[in-house]
Amino acid sequence: MKGMKVLLKKSNAAASRRFRGLVVWMFISVAIFLQGCGSAPDKRTITGQVRSEDGSGLSGVRIEVYRLTNADNDWDDMRTKAPGTGTDKTESLTFDPRGNSLLGSTTSDESGNFALDFTSDRSEFNLFLSKGGRGWKYLFNKPAARVGEITMPREDTLQSLVAIAAGQTVYTFAAGKSYYISDDAYLLEPVENTMKVVFEKGCMIRFKDGKSLLIGAKGVEMNGTADEPVIFTSASTNARSGSWNTLEIGRTLGDVPDGVRVRYARFDFASTGLSVGDASTVGVSNAAFTSDEFAGLSVIGGGSLTVENSVFSKMTRLGIDANSQTGLCRFSRNVFRNSARGAASTGAASAALDSNICLSNTEFGLETFATPDARLRNNFVRKCVTGLLLNNTTASVSGNTVETSSNIGIAFESSRGLVSTNTLTGCTYAVAIQFVQSPPGSPPSDMLNTGYGVSQNNLSSNSVAILNTNPKSFNVTSNYWGVANPASIITIASFLTDENNQPVTAATNPVLSQPVINAGAR
């Protein structure tokens, strides 16, 4: 009997352990199941009515709903670390309806009404409307609710020589209207320096493959808004970089004495989005240039050029190509990303490149060439092969941050200047001082004489802090190197001698023992 009690206790204990094990297994299984499910997307509905210009309902309009632009973690992080750089991400600057974020679609009924049902965990969306003979329309940041009445006027077709009325002093592309460029279209003022061309908010210019719009006028204005930008794009649903040619203003069509002003505009899938020549002033703000082949913006000659708060993305060659401005060339608070080159200023009387973000460009972030007075300040560069490139330039380079450059952070090629209060980390070569005879006869770089050199910078955590291939001694005093002996991370090309046939040397003392406070972009 005693043995039976012992056996019974053992049996009960084993059963209890099995039960506890079963409970634990069930708890873990349920937890894994709930974690794997996540929160299910909610059902959403957007309703509205599409109307013709006479107010009647417009049937057969295709309405597509898209997610808002996906987050760019690097862009977000750079703006958090240096809020004074770059520009805010807005849907009118970054949205591409030919991306892969389509959530649903529907067609308006005989009265123009529509109800678009879909599922999403978001609360705001972008809409894309299209109809043969009516063109296209974008709507940004719309809630899952009734969006009201949407007007789609009949699309106009422009080709060859556009008709201008006698005495006409303003030619207007109407607000909210779509235009189709079926062949190269020339919009030329009947009498020189008498007509202005105006693009009103929300108008869309669609181009047949390979075609251009060429404008000769006294001045050009684009008056878009954040919600209703002026849009220049390919008419193809399978658009690619270089699908259409360009919007050309001036150049071979005469001077533009009143200049060009662009506010809230988009240029997508062109060879060159906007080409301007010989304008007294060019001002571009809150514009987006995406998937253009040669350049997003090309400006040759003329007076001053200002580009600010704009985004240049996915350029085959470069974002901005600025050449031979007689006044100031300024790029400020722009974003240049996922392209070969960010922006280049060549031959300007002076250049100011400040507070820009350059991200993941395969050649360089910003360049100045043949510029006697260049200032590069408060720029934030990340994941570009070369960050800041100065060629045949006299420059002040201060307050910039360059991170994870696979080649050179700041490159001086046959240039001279002062590099101060910058932070460079994760670069193969933080600063390179080079002698490149382009054009022929270019002088050596000068980083030694009064007012020139590399000083008061944070240069730690780079493979090589200073690379010198230039036949001139140089000044790199008062920097924070992150090592006790700066010579260990300074590379001077072998057998170099200076103009006096003496070995090239680097002046490093004093050496800072602590990082420079407030160096880098902010």
N, C-alpha and C positions, 0 to 999 in steps of 0.2 A: 504493500500500500504506500509506504514511504517512497519507494522508487517510482510509483505511478505519479505522486505529487510532483516530484522533481521533473519527470518527463513532461507533465502538464505545464509546469512553469516555463520550461524551455520552449515548448510548443507555442505558448502564449507570447513569449518574448520574441520569437521568430516572426510570428504573425504581426506583432506590433511594429517590428522593424520593416517588414514588407509594406505595411500600411503607410508608415511614415515615408518610405521611399516612393510609394505611389503618389502620395500627396505632393512631395517635392517635385517629382517628375511632371505631374499635372500642372503645378504652379509655373515651372520653368517653361513648359510647352505653351501655356496660355500667354506668358510674358513674351516669348519669342513671336507668337502669332500676332499679338497686339502691336509689338514693335515693328514687325514686317509690314503690317497693313498701312500704318501711317494714317494721316487724315485724308479722307476721300475728297476729291474736287467737288465743289458745289455746282448745281445746275444754275446756269445764267441765261438771261434773255435780254437782248437789246432790240428795241422797237423804234420805229420812226416812219417818216414818209419822204419819198424822193419826188421833187417837183420839177417841172419844166420852168423856163423863164417867165411864162405867162401865168404861172400859179397852178396849172393843172397837174394831176398826178402823173408820174412817169413810170410806166411798167417796164419790166424786163431788165432792170438794173441789177447787176450782180453786186452783192455786198459781202465782203469777206472780213472776218474779225481775226486780229493777230494779238499775240502776247506783246507786252511792252518789251523794249530792248533788254536782252539779257545783261546781267551785271558784269562789269569788267573789274575783277578783283584788284588788279594792279592800279588801274585808274583810280578806283575808290581809295586804295591805300595811299597813293601819292597825294591825292587831294586832302586826305586826313592829316598826313605828315606835314604838308606844305599847302595850307588852304589858299595862299596867295598865288598859286600857280594854276594854269589850265583854266578851263571853263566848266560850268555846270553841265551835267548830262541832261539833255532834253530830248524828247522823242522826235521833234522836228529836226534835230541835228544827227540822230543816230539810227532812225527807223529805216528798214529796207523791206518793203512788202514782198520782195522776191526771195526772202529768206525762208527758213524752214519752221516758222513759228505759227503757221495757220491753225486756228482753232475751230473754224466752222465757216459756212457760207450759206447764203440763201439768195432769192431773187424777189424783187418787188412785184406786187400783184397789179391788176389792171388799174387800181387807184393810186398806185405808187407806195402803198403801205408794205411794211415788212416786219417780220418777227424772227429774229435770229437766235436759235437755241444752241447752247453749247455748255461744256463743263470746264471749270477752271477754279483754281484756288486764289486767283487775283481779283481785284475790284475795279481796275481800270484797264482799258484796251485801246488799240488802234484799229480804225476801219479803213478799208480800201474799196472804193466804188468804181465801177466801170460799165460802160455801155457803148456799143457802136454808134458813131455819130455824135456822142456826147463826151468822149474822152474819159479821163480819170479824175478822181478826187480822193485826197487823204483827209482823215479826221483823226486827231491825236488825243490821247488821254480821256477817252469817253467812259463813263460808268456803265455798268450793266443795268440800264434803265431806258427810258424813252429819251432819244436824242433830239426829238423835234423834227422840224422840216428841213430838208437838205435840197438846195437848188442846184441843178446841173444844166446850165445853158448848153445850147447846141455848139459843137466844136467847130472852129474855123480852121481852114487849111491855108497855109502860106507857102508860096513857092516863087521862084524867079524874082522879078522886080516887084516889090510890094507897092500897091497903088497909094499915092499920097495926094490928098486934096490940095488944090491951089491955095496958097496962103496958110496952110496948116502949120502951126508952130509946136504942137504937142501930139505925139502919137502914143496912144495908151493901149496896153494889154489889160483888159478889164478884170476887175476883181472876181475871183472864183470861176473864171472861164478857162476852158482848155483850148489850146492851139496845136495844130499838127503841121510840122515842117516836112512836107513830102519830097521836096527837092531843095537845093541850096537857095535860100531866100535872102534877098538884099533889101535892107530897109535904109534908104538913103534920103537925106534931106534935100528938097528941091533947090534951095539956095543955101550956100555955105554958111554955117554958124547961125542958123535961124531956128532949128527944130530940136526939141528935147524928146527923148523916148522914156516912157514911164511904164514900169511893170507893177501893177497893183497887187495887193495881198491876195494870196490864194490862187493866183493864175498859174496854169501849168503849161509848159511848152514841151511837147513830145516830138522826138526826132526820128525820122526813118533812118535806117542804118547808113552811116557814112555821110550824112547831111549836116549842114551848118546854117546858122543864122548870122548874117553879117550886117553890122550897123555902122553907118556914118552919120553922126549927129553932133549937135552942140554940146549935149550932155546926156547922161543916162542915169536913171534912178530906179532902184528896186525897193519897193516899200512893203516888204513882207512883215508878218508878225510871228510871234512864237507859236501861236495856234494855226496860223495860215501863212506859211512861208511861200515865196515864189519858187517854183520847181522847174528845173530843166532836166529832162531824163530821156532815156530811150523809149521808143514806142513798142519795143519788142518785149514779150513776156519772158524771153530767154536771153535777156540782155547780158552783156559781158563788158569787161574793160575795153574801151575803144569802140563801142557799138556805133555811136554817133560822133561827129567830128568836133565842133566847137561853137561857142557863142563868141564871135569876134567883134570887138568895138575899137574903132580907129584903125591903127596900123596902116594898111594899104588904102584905107578909105578916108584918110585925112585926120587932122588933129581933133582933139576933144577938149575945147577950151574951158568948158564948164565942169569937166571932170566926170568921174563915175562914182556913184555911191550905191553900195549894196548893203541892205539890212534884211536879215532873215531870208536866206535863199539856199537852195540845194542844187548841186550839180552832180549827177550820177551817171556813170558808164560812158563817159566821153573820152575822146582822144586827149583833148585839153578842155576842161570844163569852161573856164572863162579866160579869154585872151584879150588883153588890152594893150594898145600902143599909143604913145604920145598924148596922154591925157594930163591936164594940168595937175590934177590930184586924183588919187584912187583911194577910196575908203571902203573897206569890207568888214562887216561885223556880224556876228551870230549867223555865220554861213556854214554849210556842210558840203564837203567835196569827198565823194566816195567812189572807189573803183574806177578812177580816171587813169588813162594809160600813160601819157607823157607827163602831164602835170595837172593838178587841180586848178591852180591859178597861175597864169603867166602874164607878167607885166614888163613891157620893154619901153625904155625911155620915159619921157614925161618928167613931172615934178616930184611931188611927195607920194609915198605909198604907206598906208596904214592898214594892217590886218589884225583884228582882235576878236577874242571870244569865239573862235571858229574851230571846226574839227576837220582834219584831213586824214582819211583812212583808206587803207588798201590801195595805195598808189603804186603802179608798176614802176614808175621812176621817182617822182618827187612831188611833194605837196605844193610848195610855192617856188616858182622860178622868177626871181626879180632881177632885172638887168638894167644898169645905166640910168638910175634915177638921179636927177640933178639936185634933189632935196633929200630929206630924211626918209629912210626906209625903215619902218618899224613893224615888228611882229610881237604882239603882246597877248598873253593869256590864251594862247591857242593850244590845241592838242594835235600832235603829229604821231600817228601810230600805225603799226602793221604795214609799213611801206618800205621801199628801198631807201629813200632819203626823205628827211622831214622838210626842211626849207633852206633855200640858198639865196643870199643877196650878193650880187656881183656888180662891182663898179659904181656903187652908190656914193654920193658925196659923204654921207654918214649913215650909220646903221645902228639901230637900237633893238636888240632881241632880248626881251625880258619876260619873265614869268610864264614861260611856255612849258608844256609837258611833252616829252619825246619818249615814246614807248615802243619797243620791239621793232625798230627799223634796221634793215639788214646792211645798210652802209653807214649813214651818219644821221645825227639828230638835227643839228643846225650848222650852217656854213656861211662864212663871209669870205669873199674873194676880191682882191684888188680894191680894198676899202681903207682910206686913210684915217678914218675915225669910227671905230666900232665899239659898242658897249654890249656885253653879254652878261645879264644880271638876273639872278633869282630864277633860273631855269632848273627844271627837274628832269633828268635824263635817266632812263632805266632800260636795260637789255637792248642797247644799240651797239653795233659793232664799233663805231667811233661816236663819241658823244658830241663834242663841240670841235669844229674844224675851222682853223683860221689860216688862210692862204694869202700871202702878200698883203697882210693886214696889220695895222697898228691898232691894238685893242686893249680895253680894260675888261677883264673877266673876273667877276666877283659875285659871291653869294650864291653860287650854283651847287647843285647836288648831282653827282654822276654815280650811278650804281651798276654793278655787274656788266660793265662793258667788256665784250669779248676781245677787244683790241686795245683802243686808246680812249681814255676819258676826255682829255683836252689835248688837241694836237696843234702845235705851231709849226707851220711850213713856210719858211722864208718870211717870217713875221716877227713882230716884236710887241711887247706889252707887259702889263702887270697882271699876275694871277694871284688873287687874294681872297680870303674868307670863303673858300670853297671846301666842300667835303666830297672826297672821292673814295669809294670803297668797292672791292670786288672786281677791279679792272686788271687786265693783263699788264698794261702800262697806264699809270694814273695820268702822268703828263709826259708828252713826247715833244722834244725840241728838235726840229728836223730842218735840213737844208734841201729843198726841192726846187730845182731850177725850172719852174713852170710859172710864167713864161720864161724863155731863155734870158739870161742876164739878171735873174732875180738875186737879191742880196742874201747873205746868210741870215738866219734868225738872230735877233738881238735880245737876250734876256739877262744882260749884265749892266748896261749903262744906267745912269740915274733915272729912277722912276720905272725901271723894268725889272722883271724877275718873278720868282715864285715865292710868295711869303705869306705867313699867317693862314695856312691851309691845314686841313686834316687829311693826311695822306696814308693812314694806316690801312692794313688789311688789303693791300694790292700785291700782285705778284712782283711787280717792279714799280717803285714810286716815280722815278724819273728816268726816262730814256733820252739820251742825247746822241744824235748823229750829225751834229752841226759843228762846223769848225770854229767855235768860239766858246770861251769859258763862260760860265753862267752863275747866276745868283739864286740860291734856293735856301735862304736863311729864314730862321724863325718859323719853322713849320713843325707840326706834330706828326711824327713818323710812326709811332707805335713800337719802335725798336730803339735800343741804346745807341747803335751805330748806324746812322743813315747811309753810310757808304755801302752797306751790305744790300741795300735795295735801290741803289743808283747805278745805272748802267751807262757807261760812256763808250762809244764805239772805239775799237782799237785803232791805234796809230793816228788818231786825230791830232792835228796841231792848229793853233790859232793863226791870226794874221801876222803875228810876230814869230811864227815858226816854233812856238812854245807848246808844250802839251796842254790839252784842254783840261780844265779843272772845274770843280763845283765848290762854291762857297756855301757851307751849311750852317756854320755857327752864327748866332746861338741856336741851340736845339731846344724846342719846347718839350717839357715833361708831361704836360696835360693837354687834352684836346682844346682847340680854339672854341670859345663859347660863341654861340649864335652863327657859326659858319654854316654855309649851305643854304638851300632854298627854304623859304618860310611861307 
